[in-house]
Amino acid sequence: MENKSYIQRIRNLREDHDYTQEYVAAYLGTSQTMYARYERGANELPIRHLIMLCRLYEVSSDYILGLSNYKT
């Protein structure tokens, strides 16, 4: 079974920080449309974007991927 909990986690983190999809997309160097596809699960999140999101939100990759409930 594929773990899609990261989809909810990246959306929750963005909303908790009051960031728009446009802001996060610009930070990642991608379009808002593509970032929205990550949040919907229509496209897989590239590893380089996972790393950048970890830095942006100051959380571990295990947290974003749903492997841990501890943010750091």
VMD Tcl script that builds the backbone (N, CA, C; Angstrom):
set m [mol new atoms 216]
animate dup $m
set s [atomselect $m all]
$s set {name element resname resid chain x y z} {
  {N N MET 1 A 0.838 -1.195 0.000}
  {CA C MET 1 A 0.000 0.000 0.000}
  {C C MET 1 A 0.873 1.245 0.000}
  {N N GLU 2 A 0.573 2.164 -0.870}
  {CA C GLU 2 A 1.373 3.376 -1.007}
  {C C GLU 2 A 1.007 4.378 0.088}
  {N N ASN 3 A 2.023 4.974 0.686}
  {CA C ASN 3 A 1.807 5.951 1.759}
  {C C ASN 3 A 1.643 7.333 1.147}
  {N N LYS 4 A 0.464 7.905 1.265}
  {CA C LYS 4 A 0.198 9.231 0.704}
  {C C LYS 4 A 0.034 10.284 1.799}
  {N N SER 5 A 0.439 9.955 3.017}
  {CA C SER 5 A 0.238 10.915 4.107}
  {C C SER 5 A 1.040 12.197 3.897}
  {N N TYR 6 A 2.101 12.126 3.084}
  {CA C TYR 6 A 2.877 13.345 2.843}
  {C C TYR 6 A 2.034 14.415 2.151}
  {N N ILE 7 A 1.036 13.983 1.388}
  {CA C ILE 7 A 0.167 14.936 0.699}
  {C C ILE 7 A -0.530 15.839 1.713}
  {N N GLN 8 A -1.106 15.218 2.726}
  {CA C GLN 8 A -1.782 15.999 3.771}
  {C C GLN 8 A -0.776 16.801 4.584}
  {N N ARG 9 A 0.379 16.220 4.842}
  {CA C ARG 9 A 1.377 16.923 5.668}
  {C C ARG 9 A 1.899 18.176 4.982}
  {N N ILE 10 A 2.181 18.117 3.679}
  {CA C ILE 10 A 2.720 19.323 3.027}
  {C C ILE 10 A 1.658 20.416 2.958}
  {N N ARG 11 A 0.411 20.012 2.813}
  {CA C ARG 11 A -0.661 21.020 2.811}
  {C C ARG 11 A -0.828 21.629 4.204}
  {N N ASN 12 A -0.850 20.773 5.231}
  {CA C ASN 12 A -0.996 21.272 6.599}
  {C C ASN 12 A 0.152 22.194 6.988}
  {N N LEU 13 A 1.367 21.820 6.637}
  {CA C LEU 13 A 2.521 22.662 6.956}
  {C C LEU 13 A 2.402 24.017 6.269}
  {N N ARG 14 A 2.012 24.000 5.010}
  {CA C ARG 14 A 1.853 25.267 4.278}
  {C C ARG 14 A 0.793 26.138 4.936}
  {N N GLU 15 A -0.338 25.550 5.263}
  {CA C GLU 15 A -1.419 26.317 5.878}
  {C C GLU 15 A -1.033 26.801 7.270}
  {N N ASP 16 A -0.334 25.966 8.041}
  {CA C ASP 16 A 0.111 26.362 9.394}
  {C C ASP 16 A 1.048 27.563 9.350}
  {N N HIS 17 A 1.795 27.695 8.264}
  {CA C HIS 17 A 2.727 28.818 8.118}
  {C C HIS 17 A 2.110 29.998 7.359}
  {N N ASP 18 A 0.837 29.868 7.022}
  {CA C ASP 18 A 0.121 30.919 6.275}
  {C C ASP 18 A 0.805 31.251 4.948}
  {N N TYR 19 A 1.333 30.218 4.285}
  {CA C TYR 19 A 1.937 30.396 2.977}
  {C C TYR 19 A 0.913 30.045 1.899}
  {N N THR 20 A 0.993 30.733 0.781}
  {CA C THR 20 A 0.158 30.390 -0.367}
  {C C THR 20 A 0.864 29.326 -1.198}
  {N N GLN 21 A 0.095 28.660 -2.044}
  {CA C GLN 21 A 0.720 27.723 -2.974}
  {C C GLN 21 A 1.698 28.462 -3.874}
  {N N GLU 22 A 1.367 29.692 -4.238}
  {CA C GLU 22 A 2.252 30.484 -5.092}
  {C C GLU 22 A 3.593 30.733 -4.409}
  {N N TYR 23 A 3.559 31.045 -3.114}
  {CA C TYR 23 A 4.787 31.311 -2.373}
  {C C TYR 23 A 5.677 30.063 -2.325}
  {N N VAL 24 A 5.086 28.941 -1.961}
  {CA C VAL 24 A 5.866 27.706 -1.845}
  {C C VAL 24 A 6.386 27.283 -3.214}
  {N N ALA 25 A 5.570 27.415 -4.232}
  {CA C ALA 25 A 6.006 27.066 -5.586}
  {C C ALA 25 A 7.198 27.920 -6.012}
  {N N ALA 26 A 7.139 29.220 -5.738}
  {CA C ALA 26 A 8.256 30.104 -6.083}
  {C C ALA 26 A 9.517 29.698 -5.316}
  {N N TYR 27 A 9.368 29.349 -4.048}
  {CA C TYR 27 A 10.501 28.892 -3.237}
  {C C TYR 27 A 11.129 27.638 -3.850}
  {N N LEU 28 A 10.284 26.745 -4.340}
  {CA C LEU 28 A 10.768 25.494 -4.939}
  {C C LEU 28 A 11.264 25.677 -6.366}
  {N N GLY 29 A 10.943 26.813 -6.972}
  {CA C GLY 29 A 11.337 27.052 -8.355}
  {C C GLY 29 A 10.460 26.315 -9.348}
  {N N THR 30 A 9.190 26.150 -8.989}
  {CA C THR 30 A 8.243 25.474 -9.868}
  {C C THR 30 A 6.994 26.333 -9.997}
  {N N SER 31 A 6.046 25.892 -10.761}
  {CA C SER 31 A 4.815 26.666 -10.946}
  {C C SER 31 A 3.805 26.344 -9.841}
  {N N GLN 32 A 2.877 27.248 -9.644}
  {CA C GLN 32 A 1.807 27.017 -8.667}
  {C C GLN 32 A 0.990 25.807 -9.093}
  {N N THR 33 A 0.779 25.656 -10.384}
  {CA C THR 33 A 0.009 24.517 -10.891}
  {C C THR 33 A 0.675 23.196 -10.523}
  {N N MET 34 A 1.985 23.126 -10.710}
  {CA C MET 34 A 2.699 21.888 -10.376}
  {C C MET 34 A 2.672 21.638 -8.877}
  {N N TYR 35 A 2.876 22.685 -8.085}
  {CA C TYR 35 A 2.830 22.492 -6.634}
  {C C TYR 35 A 1.446 22.012 -6.196}
  {N N ALA 36 A 0.400 22.567 -6.772}
  {CA C ALA 36 A -0.961 22.130 -6.445}
  {C C ALA 36 A -1.130 20.643 -6.766}
  {N N ARG 37 A -0.489 20.191 -7.836}
  {CA C ARG 37 A -0.551 18.765 -8.195}
  {C C ARG 37 A 0.137 17.902 -7.147}
  {N N TYR 38 A 1.218 18.408 -6.527}
  {CA C TYR 38 A 1.856 17.670 -5.431}
  {C C TYR 38 A 0.884 17.536 -4.262}
  {N N GLU 39 A 0.199 18.620 -3.921}
  {CA C GLU 39 A -0.719 18.592 -2.778}
  {C C GLU 39 A -1.938 17.711 -3.038}
  {N N ARG 40 A -2.310 17.543 -4.286}
  {CA C ARG 40 A -3.443 16.672 -4.625}
  {C C ARG 40 A -3.008 15.219 -4.820}
  {N N GLY 41 A -1.708 15.003 -4.932}
  {CA C GLY 41 A -1.216 13.656 -5.180}
  {C C GLY 41 A -1.238 13.272 -6.640}
  {N N ALA 42 A -1.482 14.242 -7.525}
  {CA C ALA 42 A -1.509 13.963 -8.963}
  {C C ALA 42 A -0.101 13.747 -9.507}
  {N N ASN 43 A 0.888 14.362 -8.875}
  {CA C ASN 43 A 2.296 14.173 -9.234}
  {C C ASN 43 A 3.071 13.830 -7.968}
  {N N GLU 44 A 4.080 12.989 -8.132}
  {CA C GLU 44 A 4.962 12.655 -7.011}
  {C C GLU 44 A 5.867 13.841 -6.695}
  {N N LEU 45 A 6.134 14.041 -5.436}
  {CA C LEU 45 A 7.014 15.108 -4.977}
  {C C LEU 45 A 8.467 14.697 -5.224}
  {N N PRO 46 A 9.219 15.454 -6.035}
  {CA C PRO 46 A 10.633 15.106 -6.267}
  {C C PRO 46 A 11.452 15.228 -4.969}
  {N N ILE 47 A 12.484 14.409 -4.880}
  {CA C ILE 47 A 13.346 14.419 -3.692}
  {C C ILE 47 A 13.912 15.813 -3.432}
  {N N ARG 48 A 14.332 16.507 -4.476}
  {CA C ARG 48 A 14.915 17.843 -4.270}
  {C C ARG 48 A 13.899 18.790 -3.647}
  {N N HIS 49 A 12.631 18.641 -3.987}
  {CA C HIS 49 A 11.595 19.490 -3.393}
  {C C HIS 49 A 11.300 19.063 -1.965}
  {N N LEU 50 A 11.361 17.767 -1.691}
  {CA C LEU 50 A 11.204 17.293 -0.315}
  {C C LEU 50 A 12.266 17.921 0.584}
  {N N ILE 51 A 13.504 17.914 0.130}
  {CA C ILE 51 A 14.603 18.487 0.910}
  {C C ILE 51 A 14.370 19.977 1.135}
  {N N MET 52 A 13.944 20.678 0.101}
  {CA C MET 52 A 13.696 22.118 0.238}
  {C C MET 52 A 12.537 22.395 1.196}
  {N N LEU 53 A 11.502 21.569 1.153}
  {CA C LEU 53 A 10.377 21.756 2.078}
  {C C LEU 53 A 10.808 21.504 3.520}
  {N N CYS 54 A 11.678 20.525 3.727}
  {CA C CYS 54 A 12.211 20.268 5.071}
  {C C CYS 54 A 12.917 21.511 5.606}
  {N N ARG 55 A 13.692 22.152 4.764}
  {CA C ARG 55 A 14.400 23.372 5.164}
  {C C ARG 55 A 13.436 24.524 5.389}
  {N N LEU 56 A 12.462 24.675 4.509}
  {CA C LEU 56 A 11.491 25.771 4.625}
  {C C LEU 56 A 10.712 25.679 5.936}
  {N N TYR 57 A 10.240 24.481 6.262}
  {CA C TYR 57 A 9.388 24.300 7.444}
  {C C TYR 57 A 10.161 23.865 8.683}
  {N N GLU 58 A 11.466 23.606 8.524}
  {CA C GLU 58 A 12.324 23.152 9.620}
  {C C GLU 58 A 11.777 21.889 10.278}
  {N N VAL 59 A 11.473 20.913 9.421}
  {CA C VAL 59 A 11.002 19.607 9.875}
  {C C VAL 59 A 11.838 18.525 9.200}
  {N N SER 60 A 11.744 17.312 9.723}
  {CA C SER 60 A 12.486 16.199 9.130}
  {C C SER 60 A 11.725 15.626 7.943}
  {N N SER 61 A 12.466 14.958 7.084}
  {CA C SER 61 A 11.816 14.285 5.953}
  {C C SER 61 A 10.928 13.156 6.453}
  {N N ASP 62 A 11.325 12.494 7.544}
  {CA C ASP 62 A 10.483 11.442 8.119}
  {C C ASP 62 A 9.123 11.994 8.525}
  {N N TYR 63 A 9.091 13.211 9.042}
  {CA C TYR 63 A 7.819 13.816 9.423}
  {C C TYR 63 A 6.951 14.050 8.179}
  {N N ILE 64 A 7.523 14.686 7.161}
  {CA C ILE 64 A 6.741 14.964 5.950}
  {C C ILE 64 A 6.253 13.666 5.316}
  {N N LEU 65 A 7.089 12.642 5.315}
  {CA C LEU 65 A 6.726 11.377 4.679}
  {C C LEU 65 A 5.779 10.527 5.517}
  {N N GLY 66 A 5.483 10.973 6.739}
  {CA C GLY 66 A 4.560 10.212 7.592}
  {C C GLY 66 A 5.194 9.039 8.294}
  {N N LEU 67 A 6.526 9.010 8.328}
  {CA C LEU 67 A 7.242 7.917 9.008}
  {C C LEU 67 A 7.434 8.225 10.492}
  {N N SER 68 A 7.208 9.471 10.869}
  {CA C SER 68 A 7.369 9.895 12.256}
  {C C SER 68 A 6.361 11.003 12.536}
  {N N ASN 69 A 5.913 11.087 13.769}
  {CA C ASN 69 A 5.034 12.196 14.157}
  {C C ASN 69 A 5.816 13.322 14.821}
  {N N TYR 70 A 7.133 13.165 14.902}
  {CA C TYR 70 A 8.000 14.198 15.466}
  {C C TYR 70 A 8.518 15.085 14.344}
  {N N LYS 71 A 8.330 16.388 14.492}
  {CA C LYS 71 A 8.694 17.298 13.404}
  {C C LYS 71 A 10.197 17.408 13.195}
  {N N THR 72 A 10.994 17.203 14.238}
  {CA C THR 72 A 12.448 17.349 14.078}
  {C C THR 72 A 13.159 16.065 14.418}
}
mol reanalyze $m
mol bondsrecalc $m
mol representation Tube
mol addrep $m
